[in-house]
Each structure stands twice: as structure tokens, then as C-alpha cells.
Amino acid sequence: MITLNHYLLAGGLLFATGFAGVLLRRNILVIFMCLEMMLGAANLSLVAFSRFGANAAVPDYNAQVLVFFIITVAAAEVAVGLAIIVALYRLRQTTHVEDINLLKF
């Protein structure tokens, strides 16, 4: 039987993998994907807490509806983020974080 701990462990591993990718990688596209992985891990934990809440016989679907709104906002975030990444690539011809110093004074 799959319990809340299994979902939280999977969410924690996904979040830790995404966090390590953000800290260790130098490619802006990989960093962006790792940020989305961290958001997905948070959504997984939110759905798990919703499913295994105070009354497990009657789950509360309010948090699961909230996850759909989060996914919708994340889709808009991906569109804006990729547009910024494409604009930076066109300007600097690179996707490495060290080479992009556009926002520095």
C-alpha cells in the first residue's frame, strides 16, 4: 500500500534533484528545467497532503484544484521564461550563465 511517506519521499527526491541542478549546472536551459522540476515536486507534495489529509475516507479536492491553477500559471511562466532565454541567446549567442552579464552594471 502506498502511503503519504512514499509520495513525500518521491517529492523530496525530485525537489533535491532540481535544487542540485540549479546550483551545479551552468546552462540556463537546464537551470530552467530544474526549476520546473522543483515546482512539480511541490505540486506532488500538495496533492499528496490533499489526498491523505485529516479524513482519508473523504479526500479534500480543494488543493488538487489549486494544483491545476498552479500548472496553468507555470505554463505562462514557461512561455515568458523561454522568451527571455531566446532573447538572451540572440543577443549573446550563448546559454552559459557565466557569459551572460547583461544585467550587471
NORJO-V5520 format. One record per run of one state. SS is the DSSP state (~ for helix, > for strand, _ for the rest). FROM is the first residue (numbers start at 1). LEN is the number of residues. If there is no record, write none. Layout:
((SS;FROM;LEN) (SS;FROM;LEN))
This chain:
((_;1;3) (~;4;21) (_;25;2) (>;27;1) (~;28;24) (_;52;10) (~;62;31) (_;93;3) (>;96;1) (~;97;3) (_;100;6))
